[in-house]
């Protein structure tokens, strides 16, 4: 984990070189966390994971309310498995 003051962006090549796929750079402003720089692939993976989690939560809510639900046996019969 790399934490740098935002003033280090004056020499942005140094900051960017510290930013790798598995290690984002946290930028501080006035001693407090303000921004995060991360690899685009890491960002895309995080966003895809959040989208999937959102869909799972939505499905769980529909199942618990009885709105949409079929059993595993019904699914298998519909799929012909």
MIZASE-436587 format. One record per residue (C-alpha): x, y, z. Coordinates in steps of 0.02 Angstrom, whole numbers, plus 50000, padded with zeros to 5 digits. Each point is the difference from the previous one (the first is absolute). Layout:
N
NODE      X      Y      Z
NODE      X      Y      Z
...
This chain:
81
NODE      X      Y      Z
NODE  50000  50000  50000
NODE  50069  50169  49950
NODE  49944  50162  50083
NODE  50061  50164  49928
NODE  49954  50183  50022
NODE  49905  50073  49853
NODE  50143  50123  49976
NODE  50103  49853  49933
NODE  49894  50010  49842
NODE  50115  50141  49945
NODE  50114  49857  49951
NODE  49860  49885  49943
NODE  50116  49873  49918
NODE  50065  49951  50172
NODE  49823  49981  50067
NODE  49944  49899  49849
NODE  50149  49884  50011
NODE  49946  49956  50178
NODE  49827  49953  49936
NODE  49996  49817  49949
NODE  49859  49877  49965
NODE  49999  49937  50179
NODE  50053  50159  50089
NODE  49898  50159  49984
NODE  50073  50168  50053
NODE  49905  50096  50133
NODE  50016  50189  49989
NODE  49978  50111  50151
NODE  49949  50182  50009
NODE  50035  50094  50161
NODE  50050  49836  50082
NODE  49837  49912  49963
NODE  49960  49868  49869
NODE  49923  50081  49846
NODE  50030  49902  49839
NODE  50051  49828  49939
NODE  50096  49963  49841
NODE  49985  49823  49937
NODE  50032  49894  49847
NODE  49853  49998  49878
NODE  49992  49809  50002
NODE  49986  50001  50189
NODE  49864  50134  49991
NODE  49903  49899  49870
NODE  50012  49843  50107
NODE  49937  50092  50154
NODE  49855  50077  49903
NODE  49951  49830  49925
NODE  50004  49923  50174
NODE  49889  50138  50070
NODE  49877  49978  49857
NODE  49992  49813  50033
NODE  49975  50028  50187
NODE  49859  50122  49961
NODE  49914  49871  49891
NODE  50018  49866  50134
NODE  49927  50115  50134
NODE  49855  50046  49885
NODE  49965  49816  49963
NODE  50007  49956  50185
NODE  49875  50139  50038
NODE  49881  49937  49864
NODE  50013  49821  50065
NODE  49971  50051  50181
NODE  49846  50101  49950
NODE  49934  49853  49900
NODE  49995  50106  49843
NODE  50107  49891  49888
NODE  50050  49825  50049
NODE  50012  49829  49922
NODE  50074  49847  50081
NODE  50155  49913  49936
NODE  49893  49854  49941
NODE  49889  50119  49899
NODE  50153  50081  49923
NODE  50073  49832  49951
NODE  49837  49947  49919
NODE  49990  50163  49903
NODE  50179  49976  49941
NODE  49972  49817  49961
NODE  50139  49943  50115
